[in-house]
Amino acid sequence: MDRETKRMVEHYGEKAGGKEETVTGTTLYDAVKAVGGTTAAICWPKTRGAENIDYNIPEFYEQEAFETHCTPSLWKELRDAGLPVGSYGAWSKDFARGPMQDWLSTEAAKYMLRHKQPNLLLLHYLLPDSLQHQYGACSPELAWAAGYIDERIGDLLKTLKELGLEENTELFIMSDHGLSNAIRGVYPNVLFKRNGWFHPEHPELSQVRAVSNGGSAYVYVMEEDAAERSALMDKVLILLKQTEGIARIIIAGDMSRWGLPEEGECDRYRPDFVLEAKNDSFFNMGYEADSVIIVREKPVGMHGYFVDHPSSEAFFLAAGPSVRKGGKLPSISALDIAPTIAGLFGAALPETDGILLSELWRKVRS
């Protein structure tokens, strides 16, 4: 939520602004580019307008965005090569055509390997996440999607072998999160509407408003008068503690533990409370419903829970000439992955909280 404009900021599909405006730290591709590497990304989040990606197809859901913001020369080459890039938008936002989208991303990656040979290629597949949202975590549909993506990765490995690049390419496969089955929708804005704090006709005039992130939600108290704001904060907190479906409430002073801003940090967008849903629940920011809790007929897959939630666990796999064969890492942090890969290039990410996983390599790196 943008406190100045009083409007929700939507990052989904790169709608909230470009990379240079919304990402403040040094990314992996920034670091690789800084040491002279060539970079490429396909459907990688928050990359619109990224200055340090040489060949870029950001994660969009609207065809106009693809046509406008993808690297122009690359986009033309892909179209001239016969790839149906004119369908990228439709295939990206329609779950039923998700396999086509991930196939197209794979074909674009194969083209880049053949004709650009970037030093760093980032590729984001959508299908496993999409089908879990629709059919639930650990569903038969997920098993099919995992097999399908495995085949697409096989296509890339085959291309590397054909090009003679297999023996000097490092491969990293990872997920960004897990998902949890949830059957109860929790609607905080309905709760606030009941108490006269949320205005359904003009949400931007609301005193209290929630923004959903699936398994978590941000609550913003928009009252500007200091005394009234303090009193309202107390009332909101009491009400939230009494509301079914909420597992945890994070308040000022405990935000930094979860990587969230405290008072005085990013105040324009900083929430006043952060909520985590119970295991069987998720948050919805709708406000038209009459009930605060709505039970679905069947569960859906959700993510966005706190990092210590069991469903948040992801996987990480690495293979290549530098990787210790048959090695097994203990539980690692997602924050460690970028600095570890950057180390391969002799690059550094000094701003990161992650560490370089030297035990991953055949030879110790620092």
ChimeraX attribute file (.defattr): number of C-alpha atoms within 10 A of each C-alpha:
attribute: neighborCount
match mode: 1-to-1
recipient: residues
	/A:1	19
	/A:2	14
	/A:3	17
	/A:4	10
	/A:5	10
	/A:6	17
	/A:7	12
	/A:8	16
	/A:9	15
	/A:10	12
	/A:11	13
	/A:12	12
	/A:13	19
	/A:14	20
	/A:15	15
	/A:16	14
	/A:17	17
	/A:18	16
	/A:19	17
	/A:20	15
	/A:21	12
	/A:22	14
	/A:23	13
	/A:24	8
	/A:25	12
	/A:26	13
	/A:27	18
	/A:28	22
	/A:29	25
	/A:30	20
	/A:31	22
	/A:32	25
	/A:33	20
	/A:34	13
	/A:35	12
	/A:36	11
	/A:37	18
	/A:38	19
	/A:39	22
	/A:40	24
	/A:41	23
	/A:42	21
	/A:43	23
	/A:44	17
	/A:45	18
	/A:46	23
	/A:47	26
	/A:48	29
	/A:49	18
	/A:50	19
	/A:51	13
	/A:52	21
	/A:53	23
	/A:54	17
	/A:55	22
	/A:56	26
	/A:57	27
	/A:58	26
	/A:59	24
	/A:60	25
	/A:61	20
	/A:62	18
	/A:63	17
	/A:64	12
	/A:65	18
	/A:66	22
	/A:67	17
	/A:68	11
	/A:69	18
	/A:70	21
	/A:71	19
	/A:72	14
	/A:73	9
	/A:74	18
	/A:75	22
	/A:76	14
	/A:77	14
	/A:78	16
	/A:79	12
	/A:80	11
	/A:81	11
	/A:82	8
	/A:83	17
	/A:84	13
	/A:85	20
	/A:86	14
	/A:87	15
	/A:88	22
	/A:89	19
	/A:90	16
	/A:91	21
	/A:92	26
	/A:93	18
	/A:94	14
	/A:95	18
	/A:96	13
	/A:97	13
	/A:98	21
	/A:99	21
	/A:100	19
	/A:101	26
	/A:102	23
	/A:103	17
	/A:104	20
	/A:105	22
	/A:106	21
	/A:107	17
	/A:108	22
	/A:109	23
	/A:110	19
	/A:111	18
	/A:112	18
	/A:113	19
	/A:114	14
	/A:115	10
	/A:116	16
	/A:117	18
	/A:118	17
	/A:119	16
	/A:120	21
	/A:121	19
	/A:122	17
	/A:123	20
	/A:124	19
	/A:125	20
	/A:126	20
	/A:127	25
	/A:128	21
	/A:129	22
	/A:130	21
	/A:131	23
	/A:132	26
	/A:133	21
	/A:134	16
	/A:135	17
	/A:136	23
	/A:137	25
	/A:138	14
	/A:139	16
	/A:140	13
	/A:141	18
	/A:142	21
	/A:143	14
	/A:144	14
	/A:145	21
	/A:146	14
	/A:147	13
	/A:148	17
	/A:149	19
	/A:150	12
	/A:151	13
	/A:152	20
	/A:153	14
	/A:154	12
	/A:155	17
	/A:156	18
	/A:157	17
	/A:158	15
	/A:159	18
	/A:160	19
	/A:161	13
	/A:162	11
	/A:163	12
	/A:164	11
	/A:165	15
	/A:166	17
	/A:167	10
	/A:168	11
	/A:169	17
	/A:170	16
	/A:171	14
	/A:172	13
	/A:173	12
	/A:174	13
	/A:175	15
	/A:176	12
	/A:177	16
	/A:178	21
	/A:179	23
	/A:180	26
	/A:181	23
	/A:182	26
	/A:183	20
	/A:184	24
	/A:185	23
	/A:186	29
	/A:187	26
	/A:188	30
	/A:189	29
	/A:190	26
	/A:191	23
	/A:192	22
	/A:193	19
	/A:194	15
	/A:195	12
	/A:196	13
	/A:197	22
	/A:198	23
	/A:199	19
	/A:200	16
	/A:201	8
	/A:202	8
	/A:203	17
	/A:204	17
	/A:205	16
	/A:206	21
	/A:207	19
	/A:208	25
	/A:209	28
	/A:210	28
	/A:211	23
	/A:212	21
	/A:213	18
	/A:214	21
	/A:215	28
	/A:216	25
	/A:217	27
	/A:218	22
	/A:219	20
	/A:220	23
	/A:221	20
	/A:222	21
	/A:223	17
	/A:224	10
	/A:225	8
	/A:226	9
	/A:227	10
	/A:228	10
	/A:229	15
	/A:230	13
	/A:231	10
	/A:232	18
	/A:233	19
	/A:234	10
	/A:235	11
	/A:236	18
	/A:237	14
	/A:238	11
	/A:239	13
	/A:240	18
	/A:241	13
	/A:242	9
	/A:243	14
	/A:244	13
	/A:245	23
	/A:246	22
	/A:247	14
	/A:248	15
	/A:249	17
	/A:250	17
	/A:251	14
	/A:252	14
	/A:253	10
	/A:254	13
	/A:255	18
	/A:256	10
	/A:257	10
	/A:258	12
	/A:259	9
	/A:260	15
	/A:261	19
	/A:262	18
	/A:263	12
	/A:264	8
	/A:265	10
	/A:266	11
	/A:267	14
	/A:268	13
	/A:269	16
	/A:270	21
	/A:271	28
	/A:272	21
	/A:273	20
	/A:274	22
	/A:275	25
	/A:276	24
	/A:277	25
	/A:278	19
	/A:279	20
	/A:280	17
	/A:281	28
	/A:282	31
	/A:283	30
	/A:284	24
	/A:285	19
	/A:286	16
	/A:287	22
	/A:288	11
	/A:289	11
	/A:290	12
	/A:291	15
	/A:292	21
	/A:293	21
	/A:294	15
	/A:295	14
	/A:296	11
	/A:297	8
	/A:298	11
	/A:299	21
	/A:300	23
	/A:301	24
	/A:302	29
	/A:303	23
	/A:304	22
	/A:305	25
	/A:306	16
	/A:307	13
	/A:308	9
	/A:309	15
	/A:310	13
	/A:311	19
	/A:312	17
	/A:313	17
	/A:314	16
	/A:315	13
	/A:316	15
	/A:317	11
	/A:318	17
	/A:319	17
	/A:320	15
	/A:321	14
	/A:322	16
	/A:323	17
	/A:324	15
	/A:325	13
	/A:326	6
	/A:327	12
	/A:328	11
	/A:329	10
	/A:330	5
	/A:331	10
	/A:332	15
	/A:333	14
	/A:334	17
	/A:335	13
	/A:336	15
	/A:337	18
	/A:338	19
	/A:339	23
	/A:340	23
	/A:341	19
	/A:342	20
	/A:343	18
	/A:344	15
	/A:345	16
	/A:346	12
	/A:347	21
	/A:348	23
	/A:349	21
	/A:350	12
	/A:351	10
	/A:352	14
	/A:353	10
	/A:354	17
	/A:355	18
	/A:356	19
	/A:357	18
	/A:358	14
	/A:359	14
	/A:360	19
	/A:361	19
	/A:362	13
	/A:363	11
	/A:364	10
	/A:365	14
	/A:366	11
